[in-house]
């Protein structure tokens, strides 16, 4: 039977044969036709993938970018209708209920339940519709709270996450568990990516709730406009790895096309490219042409000193990949923010 046949094949060969058997739509010239559906398509990473695939089209690929207007992915009937309508051959799953520290602490039940519902609806529809490849996005914030650094893909389940976001973290960790379960039981080609801190065009530039780089960009803009000091919370010494959204988009598309294992892969700049927040702040000031005073408010907490991630698996497969430099990426993000100030999320 099917299950016995699968057990006789090495998982990677079974994945390849499943992939090929599902990708049978071809045009008159024999080109394989694929429909790639991106959930969360209007966000930072979704828009970056849209930009990358528009600039680098591949023959036979049709891309669909979903937003919340297309339907509620928490609802099974609505999700079924989306799959029936678009009939995707591939899915990049970015949609999630996300929020800042205080939202995560206050609404653990909602963060767990809503993300679990979304992920279950997407995965089960991918199985039913015989989707050739599903790539879901995880996060470094779901790793164990007490761990050694650098973290790598094998350490995801080594201990509990930080209590502040455990609802979100456990829902996301289950994606990894279920990727392997779907591969073993049904031969599905499901995997996940783990990016480090992402920044770029279409980000959320809210000073209170945005992430580090977009928050600093908006703060520097206000300081320049009001001729006041550019104040950074904390000492500026904590270290972080940042990945420009277009780099992440390019690597995510590569994972969809060429990385066929249920085990997650970390998409991050090298450990040597880890930078102190202070350097990021000065890069933002330079890109914004801010010539005023830069102040570090050491009364404010620094947070965790470092969260280094290891990209050894990625480098084993893409040794020559060149990431966008911090200065270049920050300049692009600042330029986009200035050009789109009226409509940017902030």
C-alpha positions in Angstrom: 0.0 0.0 0.0 0.9 3.7 -0.2 2.3 3.9 3.3 4.5 0.8 2.9 5.8 2.2 -0.5 6.7 5.5 1.2 8.6 3.8 4.0 10.9 2.0 1.5 12.0 5.3 0.0 14.5 7.7 1.7 12.4 10.8 2.7 14.3 13.2 0.3 13.6 10.9 -2.7 10.0 10.5 -1.7 9.6 14.2 -1.5 11.2 14.7 -4.9 8.8 12.1 -6.5 5.8 13.6 -4.7 6.8 17.0 -5.9 7.2 15.9 -9.5 3.9 13.9 -9.6 2.0 16.9 -8.3 3.6 19.4 -10.7 2.1 17.9 -13.9 0.4 21.0 -15.4 2.3 22.0 -18.5 1.8 24.5 -21.3 2.0 23.7 -25.1 5.8 24.1 -24.9 6.2 21.6 -22.1 6.8 24.3 -19.4 5.6 23.3 -16.0 2.9 25.7 -14.8 2.8 26.6 -11.1 0.5 28.7 -9.1 2.2 30.0 -6.0 -0.1 31.5 -3.3 1.4 33.7 -0.6 -0.6 34.2 2.6 0.1 37.4 4.5 1.0 38.8 1.1 0.5 42.5 2.0 3.1 42.5 4.8 6.8 43.2 4.9 7.9 39.8 3.6 5.0 39.3 1.3 5.6 42.6 -0.5 9.3 41.8 -0.7 8.5 38.5 -2.4 6.1 40.3 -4.8 8.9 42.8 -5.6 11.5 40.1 -6.1 9.3 37.8 -8.3 8.1 40.8 -10.4 11.7 41.8 -11.1 12.9 38.2 -11.6 10.0 36.4 -13.3 10.2 32.6 -14.0 8.4 31.1 -17.0 5.3 29.1 -16.0 4.9 30.7 -12.5 1.8 32.6 -11.5 2.0 34.4 -8.1 -1.0 35.2 -5.9 -0.7 37.5 -2.9 -3.4 37.2 -0.3 -4.4 39.8 2.2 -7.0 39.6 5.0 -9.6 40.9 2.4 -9.4 37.5 0.6 -10.8 35.7 3.6 -10.3 34.8 7.3 -7.7 32.0 7.5 -8.8 31.2 11.1 -12.1 30.0 9.5 -11.9 26.6 7.9 -14.8 27.2 5.4 -13.2 30.5 4.3 -9.8 28.8 3.9 -11.4 26.0 1.9 -13.0 28.6 -0.4 -9.6 30.3 -1.0 -7.9 27.0 -2.0 -10.9 26.1 -4.2 -10.7 29.5 -5.9 -7.0 29.8 -6.6 -6.0 26.1 -6.8 -2.4 26.7 -5.7 0.4 24.2 -6.6 2.7 25.9 -4.0 2.0 27.9 -0.9 4.3 30.3 1.1 2.6 30.8 4.4 3.4 34.1 6.1 0.1 35.0 7.7 -0.1 35.0 11.5 -1.5 36.8 14.5 1.4 38.9 15.7 1.9 41.6 18.3 4.3 43.3 20.6 5.4 42.2 24.0 2.4 43.4 26.0 -0.2 42.0 23.6 1.6 38.6 23.7 1.6 38.7 27.5 -2.1 39.7 27.8 -3.6 37.4 25.1 -1.7 34.1 25.3 -4.9 32.1 24.6 -5.7 34.1 21.5 -2.1 34.0 20.1 -2.1 30.3 20.6 -5.6 29.5 19.3 -5.7 31.8 16.3 -2.3 30.9 15.0 -3.0 27.2 15.5 -6.3 27.5 13.6 -4.6 29.4 10.8 -1.8 26.9 10.5 -4.0 23.8 10.7 -6.4 25.2 8.0 -3.4 26.0 5.7 -1.6 22.6 6.2 -4.7 20.5 5.9 -5.8 22.3 2.7 -2.3 21.8 1.3 -2.6 18.1 1.9 -6.1 17.8 0.4 -5.3 19.9 -2.7 -2.0 17.9 -3.2 0.1 21.1 -3.0 3.6 20.3 -4.2 5.3 22.5 -1.7 4.4 24.4 1.5 6.9 26.9 3.1 5.9 28.3 6.4 7.7 31.1 8.3 8.8 30.6 11.9 10.8 33.1 14.1 13.9 33.1 16.3 11.7 34.4 19.2 10.1 30.9 19.5 13.4 29.2 20.5 14.0 28.1 24.2 14.4 31.0 26.6 17.4 29.4 28.3 19.8 28.2 25.6 23.3 28.5 24.4 24.4 30.6 21.4 24.5 30.5 18.5 21.2 28.9 18.1 20.5 26.5 15.2 17.6 24.6 13.7 18.2 21.5 15.9 17.6 23.4 19.2 14.0 24.6 18.5 12.4 22.1 21.0 15.2 21.9 23.6 13.3 23.8 26.3 10.3 26.1 26.9 10.1 29.5 25.2 10.2 32.8 27.1 6.9 32.9 29.2 5.9 36.3 27.8 5.1 34.8 24.3 4.6 31.1 25.0 1.1 31.1 23.4 2.5 32.4 20.1 5.7 30.3 20.4 4.1 26.9 20.9 1.6 27.5 18.0 4.6 28.3 15.8 6.7 25.4 17.0 3.9 23.0 16.1 4.4 23.9 12.4 7.8 22.2 12.6 6.3 19.2 14.3 3.5 18.9 11.8 5.8 19.4 8.8 7.6 16.2 9.8 4.3 14.4 10.6 2.7 15.3 7.2 5.9 14.1 5.5 5.9 10.8 7.3 2.2 10.0 7.1 1.2 11.5 3.7 4.5 12.2 1.9 3.8 16.0 1.9 6.7 18.3 1.0 6.2 20.8 3.8 9.1 22.9 5.3 9.7 26.0 7.3 12.1 29.0 7.3 13.6 30.8 10.4 14.6 34.4 9.6 16.4 36.7 12.0 15.4 40.4 12.4 13.8 41.6 9.1 13.6 45.1 7.9 12.9 47.0 4.6 10.2 48.6 2.5 6.5 48.1 3.6 7.5 47.6 7.3 5.6 48.8 10.3 7.3 52.1 11.2 5.4 52.6 14.5 7.8 54.0 17.1 6.1 52.3 20.0 5.2 48.9 18.5 7.5 48.6 15.4 10.7 46.6 15.3 14.1 48.1 15.9 15.1 49.5 12.5 11.7 50.8 11.3 11.2 52.4 14.8 14.6 54.1 14.6 13.9 55.4 11.0 10.6 57.0 12.1 12.2 58.4 15.3 15.1 59.9 13.3 12.6 61.4 10.8 10.7 63.1 13.7 14.0 64.4 15.3 15.2 65.9 12.0 11.8 67.5 11.4 11.6 69.0 14.9 15.3 69.8 15.2 15.5 67.7 18.4 18.0 65.1 19.5 17.7 61.6 18.0 17.2 59.5 21.2 17.7 55.8 21.2 16.4 53.7 24.1 19.2 51.8 25.9 22.9 51.9 25.7 23.1 50.7 22.0 25.4 47.8 22.9 23.1 44.8 22.3 24.0 42.8 19.2 21.5 41.7 16.5 21.5 40.0 13.1 19.4 41.9 10.5 18.3 40.6 7.1 17.1 43.0 4.4 13.6 42.0 3.3 14.5 41.6 -0.4 17.3 39.2 0.6 14.9 37.1 2.6 12.4 37.2 -0.3 15.0 35.8 -2.7 16.0 33.1 -0.3 12.4 32.1 0.5 11.7 31.7 -3.2 14.9 29.5 -3.5 13.6 27.4 -0.5 10.3 26.9 -2.3 12.0 25.8 -5.5 15.1 23.9 -4.4 15.1 23.1 -0.6 13.2 19.8 -0.1 13.4 18.7 3.5 10.8 19.0 6.3 13.6 20.2 8.6 13.6 24.0 9.1 16.4 26.2 7.6 17.6 29.5 9.2 17.7 32.4 6.8 20.2 34.8 8.3 23.2 36.9 7.6 26.5 35.4 8.9 27.5 35.6 12.6 30.2 38.0 11.7 27.5 40.4 10.4 25.9 40.8 13.8 25.9 44.5 14.7 25.4 46.6 17.8 22.2 48.7 17.9 24.5 51.7 18.2 25.8 51.1 14.6 22.3 50.7 13.3 21.3 54.0 14.8 24.3 55.8 13.2 23.5 54.1 9.9 19.9 55.4 10.1 21.1 58.9 11.0 23.5 58.9 8.0 20.8 57.6 5.6 18.4 60.2 6.9 21.1 62.9 6.5 20.5 63.8 10.2 23.2 66.1 11.5 21.8 66.7 15.0 22.7 65.1 18.3 22.4 61.3 18.8 21.6 60.4 22.4 21.5 56.9 24.1 19.0 56.9 27.0 20.7 54.4 29.4 17.8 54.8 31.8 15.9 52.5 29.4 16.5 48.7 29.5 18.7 47.1 26.9 16.9 43.8 26.6 18.8 40.6 25.8 22.5 41.3 24.9 22.6 38.8 21.9 20.5 36.3 20.1 23.0 35.0 17.6 21.7 32.5 15.0 23.9 30.1 13.1 23.4 29.9 9.3 25.7 27.0 8.7 23.0 24.9 7.0 22.2 27.8 4.6 25.9 28.4 3.9 26.4 24.7 3.1 23.8 25.1 0.3 24.4 28.7 -0.7 28.1 29.4 0.1 28.4 32.3 -2.3 25.1 34.2 -1.5 25.9 37.9 -1.0 23.6 39.7 1.5 22.8 43.4 1.3 25.1 45.3 3.6 23.6 47.1 6.6 24.4 50.6 5.2 22.9 49.8 1.8 19.7 48.1 3.2 19.1 50.9 5.7 19.5 53.5 3.0 16.9 51.7 0.8 14.5 51.4 3.8 14.9 55.1 4.6 14.4 56.1 1.0 11.2 54.0 0.8 9.9 55.5 4.1 10.5 59.1 2.8 8.9 58.4 -0.5 5.9 56.6 1.0 5.5 58.6 4.3 1.8 59.4 3.8 0.8 55.7 3.3 3.4 53.8 5.3 2.2 51.9 8.3 3.2 54.0 11.3 
